[in-house]
Amino acid sequence: MGPLEMVRQAGFVKGHRRTPSDIEFRDAMRKDAQSAMNKELNKLLATAPSGIQQQARTEFDGFETLFGRFLHETGSSADWDKLKLLPDDAIKRYNSLETPAASDFKSLLNQLVVIKLNGGLGTSMGCTGPKSAIQVRNELTFLDLNVQQIENLNKAYDVDVPLVLMNSFNTDEDTQKILRKYSHIKVSIFTFNQSRYPRVNRDTLMPIPRSFGEESLEGWYPPGHGDVYNSFFNSGLLSQFIQQGKKYVFISNIDNMGATVDLNILNFLVNSPESQAPEFLMEVTDKTRADVKGGTLVEQEGKLRLLEYAQVPSDKVDEFKSVSKFKIFNTNNLWISLHAIKRNVEEKTLHMEIIVNPKTLDNGMNVIQLETAVGAAIKSFDKAVGINVPRRRFLPVKTTSDLLIVMSNLYAMRTGALEMSPKRSFPTVPLVKLGHQFSKVKDFLQRFASIPDILELDHLTVSGDVNFGKNVSLRGTVIIIANHGEKIDIPMGSILENKIVSGNLRILDH
C-alpha cells in the first residue's frame, strides 16, 4: 500500500473502530504529506521566471488548499442516504419563461458577459492544438462559430457583449495567434488562463515537475473547469465587468454548439424580484439512454447539488443510470451572478467536490490530477435553480461521431448557430457510433467522400475498414461491420434503410 492509500485509509478500515492511536497516526501522516508538499512547492517556485512569480504563488496557494482537502476528505462517494430526489416542480420548465419585449433586448444584453471554456486540446480527436481550432462547418472552427454568434448579437441589438475565453497553458499561445484574425470584427474578446497545477506522484504524493522550464512540461495540468471562479477573479476581469455594470455571466463549453445566448433565460434572471433572483442557474435537459453517465441535480440539506457519475457508490450505479428515476442531466450551460462569484471567492465559501483523475505518463509513472467541475459549485450560491431546456441547447462535439452529426444536413447554420432542419420529422438526434478507424478527424474525413444524408437516420453503427462514397443516404437503423482483414466500400448514391451490411458485402434487411 502506497502513501496515498495509507493517508486516505488510515483509521477507516472496514469493520474496525478508529482507536486514538489510529487517528494520531493518520493525522501525523497527513501533516507530513502537507508539509513535504509545501517544501517542494517552494523549491519549484524558485525556478519560476520573475515575471510570473506572483501569479504562480497565488496558483500554488489554490493547489495547496485542494491538496489539503484531498488528504483530509474520505473518498469521493456521495452520502447516498442524505440525497433526495427533486420534486417534479423543483426544475423550472423552459416553456414557462416569458419572452422579453424587443425594446428590452438591449438593456438585458448590456448586463451579460459570455465565458467559453477553451482549455482543452483536440488530442482525443487526433488533433494538435486547441480543440476550438477544429473545423466544424463550412471550414469554420468552433472558435469562429462562437465569435460569429456574439458578433451577430452585437450587430443586431447595437450592444457590446464581451466574449471571454478561459484558456489553459496548453491552448493559450495558439489561441492568441488565432485571435488576431478577428481584429476587424465587432466583438470585444478577452482571455484569461486556468491555473497551472503540478501533477502528483501517486506513490510519493510529491509534485512531478522539477522546474517551470520546457523540460518539465509533462508535469503540469490545468485543474478542470471548476477553476474558472478563482482564475476569473485573479485575472482582474471579474471586477472590471462588475464596474461596467455587468450582472450575469453565461458559461459553457466551447464545443457545445447549442450553447447560444438565450434572452428568455437572461430576462428571467435579470427581472426576477430581488428577493427571488437566482445567483446560479443550471440548464438541464431530459436524459436519454445516451446520457446515462451525465451529472444530475439532487437535493441535500435543502440545497441543490450536482451529483456526478464518479461520486455514485458502486452499488448505486444502476439506480443512477435509471432514466425514469434521474430524469435530467447537466448540460454545463451555467448562468451565474458576477457579484455572487466575487463574494464566494473573497469569502472562500466555494465548495466543489474533488475529482481525482489518475494518469500514466509516457515514462510509465502513475500520477494523479486533482480537479473540480464548475457546476459542482451550485450549492455555494443562493436561490440556485435548474431549468429544463430543449435538447437543441446541448449539442456537444466530443468525438468524430458527434462531428458527423453537426457536419450533416441534420443541421442548418444561421449566424454561427446550428439549428435542426425542419425537414427532420422528429426532434431527437440520431445515435451514431463510429469505430476506432474513424476516431481521428483526418481519418474520419478520408473515409467520407461526402457527409451522408442522415435526415431520417435513427441509429448508425460502423465498425472496421469502411468507406462511404458521395451522396449516400442513411435511414432508420443502419449497421455496417467489416470484420478484421475485410473492407467495405459503400457505393456512391447508395440508400441504406434499416440495413445490416456485413463483411462479405451482403446487404440484409434489419
Secondary structure, DSSP 8 states (H G I E B T S, - for coil): --HHHHHHHTT--TT----HHHHHHHHHHHHHHHHHHHHHHHHHHTTS-GGGHHHHHHHHHHHHHHHHHHHHS--S---GGGEE---GGGEEEGGGS----GGGHHHHHTTEEEEEEE--BSGGGT--SBGGGSEEETTEEHHHHHHHHHHHHHHHHT----EEEEE-TTTHHHHHHHHGGGTTSS--EEEEE---EE-EETTT--BS-SSSSGGGGGGEE---GGGHHHHHHHTTHHHHHHHTT--EEEEEETTBTT----HHHHHHHHTS-TTT--SEEEEEEE--GGGTTS-EEEEETTEEEEE-GGGS-GGGHHHHT-TTTS-EEEEEEEEEEHHHHHHHHHHT------EEEEEE-TTS-EEEEEE--GGGGGGGSTT-EEEE--GGG--B--SHHHHHHHHSTTEEEETTEEEE-TT-SS----EEEE-GGG-SHHHHHHHBSS--B-TTEEEEEEESEEEE-TT-EEEEEEEEE--TT-EEEE-TT-EEEEEEE-TT--EEE-
